[in-house]
Amino acid sequence: MTSTPSISSFPTSAGKNATGNEATGNEATGHSTIGDKANPASGPRQPSRDEAMQAVETLLRWAGDDPRREGLAGTPDRVVRAYEQYFSGYRTDPVEFLQKTFEEAEGYDEMVLLRDIRFESHCEHHMAPIIGRAHIGYLPQNRVVGISKLARVVDVYARRLQIQEKMTVQIANTINEVLQPKGVGVVIEATHQCMTTRGVHKPGTTLVTSRMLGRFRKGDSTRREFLALIGNPGTQGSIGY
């Protein structure tokens, strides 16, 4: 299988980012603001459902069609209901999924890896789909979390308007701050329809991003083991979903 064109941003060494510059601020410490369920009261007033449907009708008219015709009569309602699913992450706190942990793991202290977590998100620049998979690894510190909860954390952040780089950091930082493991590694591979179906029109491209914290950033052997276990990101062909 031929290699897929990709953009990688793996950390190269402890305290440095992918460009070789010294990591600073949140990049170096791994700290972030987590538990950030969106609060409409903290920003502009949230439009009503009727206002959202009217906005869809406006877009249909702007596109050159008639929202009153049979095929489009129910489209504003369908679009609003779809958006409620696409962006349900704004109504969910990812920390809630990581609160219940298990200490009866018989002293297990090796890497825990959940690979190929499929997700769908949307680009915050063009609202076009981002479709991909996430790989999460962590070194437990006396406690582990149910593996489905790791997938749910991915879903919460994916179901918001995103850029992949930010989503990668959010997932890693949340796991790191809640579970407080010895280290966390997150790699995301995704195709972005904002560049495959419009603009430069480059189908088959894959964006690869990573976030390494703790032993995954400081320990070359841990990072190599993690990357070996998930395969070689960005070289296994396009993400076909």
C-alpha positions as CSV (number, residue, x, y, z in Angstrom):
1,M,0.0,0.0,0.0
2,T,1.4,3.4,-0.9
3,S,2.1,5.9,1.8
4,T,-0.5,8.6,2.5
5,P,0.7,12.2,2.3
6,S,0.5,13.5,5.9
7,I,1.5,16.3,8.2
8,S,3.0,15.1,11.5
9,S,3.5,17.1,14.7
10,F,5.2,14.6,17.0
11,P,7.3,16.0,19.9
12,T,10.9,15.3,19.3
13,S,12.3,15.4,22.8
14,A,11.4,16.3,26.3
15,G,10.5,20.0,26.6
16,K,10.5,20.6,22.9
17,N,7.8,20.7,20.3
18,A,7.8,19.3,16.8
19,T,9.8,22.2,15.4
20,G,12.6,21.7,17.9
21,N,11.8,24.9,19.8
22,E,11.5,24.9,23.6
23,A,8.0,24.2,24.7
24,T,6.4,26.9,26.8
25,G,3.3,27.5,28.8
26,N,0.6,24.8,28.5
27,E,2.6,22.9,25.9
28,A,5.4,22.3,28.4
29,T,3.3,21.6,31.5
30,G,0.3,19.9,30.0
31,H,-2.1,22.1,32.0
32,S,-5.4,23.1,30.6
33,T,-8.8,24.2,31.7
34,I,-10.9,21.1,31.7
35,G,-14.4,20.2,32.7
36,D,-15.5,22.8,30.2
37,K,-19.1,22.0,29.4
38,A,-20.2,24.9,27.3
39,N,-22.3,27.4,29.2
40,P,-24.5,29.6,27.0
41,A,-24.8,32.1,29.8
42,S,-21.1,32.8,29.5
43,G,-21.4,34.1,25.9
44,P,-23.9,35.5,23.5
45,R,-27.5,34.6,23.9
46,Q,-28.3,31.1,22.5
47,P,-30.8,31.4,19.6
48,S,-34.1,29.6,19.9
49,R,-34.8,26.5,17.8
50,D,-37.1,28.6,15.6
51,E,-34.4,31.1,15.0
52,A,-32.0,28.3,14.1
53,M,-34.5,26.9,11.6
54,Q,-35.1,30.4,10.1
55,A,-31.3,30.6,9.6
56,V,-31.3,27.4,7.7
57,E,-34.1,28.7,5.5
58,T,-32.0,31.8,4.8
59,L,-29.1,29.7,3.7
60,L,-31.3,27.7,1.4
61,R,-32.6,30.8,-0.2
62,W,-29.1,32.2,-0.4
63,A,-27.9,29.0,-2.2
64,G,-30.6,29.7,-4.8
65,D,-33.3,27.3,-3.8
66,D,-36.9,27.5,-2.5
67,P,-37.2,26.3,1.1
68,R,-41.0,26.0,0.5
69,R,-40.8,23.3,-2.1
70,E,-41.6,19.7,-1.2
71,G,-38.1,18.3,-1.0
72,L,-36.9,21.1,1.3
73,A,-40.0,21.8,3.4
74,G,-38.7,19.7,6.3
75,T,-35.0,20.5,5.8
76,P,-34.6,23.3,8.4
77,D,-36.0,21.0,11.1
78,R,-33.8,18.1,10.0
79,V,-30.7,20.2,9.9
80,V,-31.4,21.6,13.4
81,R,-31.9,18.0,14.7
82,A,-28.7,16.9,13.0
83,Y,-26.8,19.8,14.6
84,E,-28.1,18.7,18.0
85,Q,-26.2,15.5,17.4
86,Y,-23.2,16.9,15.7
87,F,-22.5,19.4,18.5
88,S,-23.8,17.6,21.6
89,G,-20.3,17.9,23.1
90,Y,-21.1,21.4,24.1
91,R,-23.6,20.1,26.6
92,T,-21.3,17.4,28.2
93,D,-18.5,17.7,30.6
94,P,-15.8,15.1,29.7
95,V,-14.5,15.0,33.2
96,E,-17.7,13.2,34.3
97,F,-16.7,10.1,32.3
98,L,-13.3,9.8,34.1
99,Q,-14.5,10.2,37.7
100,K,-15.1,6.5,38.3
101,T,-11.8,4.6,38.4
102,F,-10.7,1.2,39.6
103,E,-7.8,0.5,41.9
104,E,-8.1,-3.3,41.9
105,A,-5.8,-3.8,38.9
106,E,-3.4,-6.2,40.7
107,G,-0.7,-3.6,40.5
108,Y,-0.8,-3.3,36.8
109,D,1.6,-0.5,35.8
110,E,2.3,-1.1,32.1
111,M,0.8,1.0,29.3
112,V,-2.9,1.0,28.7
113,L,-3.7,1.6,25.0
114,L,-7.0,2.1,23.3
115,R,-6.4,2.2,19.5
116,D,-8.5,3.2,16.5
117,I,-11.2,5.2,18.2
118,R,-13.3,6.4,15.3
119,F,-14.8,9.9,15.5
120,E,-16.6,12.5,13.5
121,S,-16.1,16.2,14.1
122,H,-16.5,19.4,12.2
123,C,-13.9,22.0,11.2
124,E,-14.5,25.3,13.0
125,H,-13.3,27.3,9.9
126,H,-15.7,25.8,7.3
127,M,-18.0,23.5,9.4
128,A,-16.9,20.7,7.1
129,P,-16.6,17.1,8.5
130,I,-13.4,15.8,10.0
131,I,-13.4,12.0,10.1
132,G,-10.7,10.0,11.7
133,R,-9.4,7.9,14.5
134,A,-7.7,8.6,17.8
135,H,-5.2,6.5,19.7
136,I,-4.9,7.0,23.5
137,G,-2.3,5.5,25.8
138,Y,-1.5,6.1,29.4
139,L,0.7,4.7,32.2
140,P,-1.6,4.2,35.3
141,Q,-0.7,5.5,38.7
142,N,-2.5,3.0,41.0
143,R,-5.8,3.3,39.2
144,V,-7.3,2.6,35.8
145,V,-10.5,3.8,34.1
146,G,-13.1,1.9,32.0
147,I,-11.9,1.9,28.4
148,S,-15.2,3.0,27.1
149,K,-14.8,6.2,29.0
150,L,-11.7,7.1,27.0
151,A,-13.8,6.8,23.8
152,R,-16.4,9.0,25.4
153,V,-13.9,11.7,26.1
154,V,-12.9,11.6,22.4
155,D,-16.6,11.9,21.4
156,V,-17.2,14.9,23.7
157,Y,-14.4,16.9,22.2
158,A,-15.1,15.7,18.6
159,R,-18.8,16.8,18.9
160,R,-17.8,20.4,19.0
161,L,-16.4,22.8,16.3
162,Q,-12.7,21.9,16.3
163,I,-9.3,22.1,14.8
164,Q,-7.5,18.8,15.2
165,E,-4.5,20.3,17.0
166,K,-6.7,21.7,19.7
167,M,-8.7,18.5,20.0
168,T,-5.6,16.5,20.5
169,V,-4.4,18.7,23.3
170,Q,-7.8,18.8,25.0
171,I,-8.1,15.0,25.1
172,A,-4.6,14.5,26.5
173,N,-4.8,17.2,29.1
174,T,-8.1,16.1,30.4
175,I,-7.0,12.5,30.9
176,N,-3.7,13.8,32.4
177,E,-5.3,16.1,34.9
178,V,-8.2,13.8,36.0
179,L,-6.4,10.5,36.2
180,Q,-3.0,11.9,37.1
181,P,-1.1,9.0,35.5
182,K,2.6,8.7,35.0
183,G,2.2,9.7,31.4
184,V,-0.3,10.2,28.5
185,G,0.0,9.9,24.8
186,V,-2.6,10.9,22.2
187,V,-2.3,10.6,18.4
188,I,-5.1,11.6,16.0
189,E,-5.2,10.8,12.3
190,A,-8.0,12.4,10.3
191,T,-9.1,13.5,6.9
192,H,-10.5,17.0,6.6
193,Q,-13.2,17.6,4.0
194,C,-12.5,21.3,4.1
195,M,-9.5,20.5,2.0
196,T,-10.6,17.3,0.2
197,T,-14.0,18.6,-1.1
198,R,-13.2,22.3,-1.5
199,G,-10.3,24.6,-1.7
200,V,-7.1,22.7,-2.8
201,H,-9.1,19.5,-3.4
202,K,-6.5,17.0,-2.1
203,P,-8.4,13.7,-1.4
204,G,-6.4,11.0,0.4
205,T,-4.4,13.4,2.6
206,T,-4.3,12.6,6.3
207,L,-3.4,15.0,9.1
208,V,-1.6,13.5,12.0
209,T,-1.2,15.2,15.4
210,S,0.1,14.1,18.8
211,R,0.3,15.2,22.4
212,M,2.8,13.5,24.7
213,L,2.9,14.2,28.5
214,G,4.9,12.8,31.4
215,R,6.8,9.6,30.6
216,F,5.5,9.7,27.0
217,R,7.3,13.1,26.5
218,K,10.4,12.5,28.7
219,G,11.0,8.9,28.0
220,D,12.1,8.0,24.5
221,S,11.5,4.3,25.0
222,T,7.9,4.8,26.3
223,R,7.1,7.1,23.3
224,R,8.7,4.6,20.8
225,E,6.6,1.7,22.4
226,F,3.4,3.7,22.1
227,L,4.0,4.7,18.5
228,A,5.0,1.1,17.6
229,L,1.8,-0.3,19.2
230,I,-0.5,2.1,17.2
231,G,1.4,1.4,14.0
232,N,3.1,4.1,11.9
233,P,0.5,7.0,11.8
234,G,-0.2,8.5,8.4
235,T,1.5,5.7,6.4
236,Q,-1.3,3.1,6.4
237,G,-3.4,4.5,3.6
238,S,-6.3,6.9,3.7
239,I,-8.8,6.7,6.4
240,G,-11.7,5.0,4.7
241,Y,-15.0,5.4,6.5
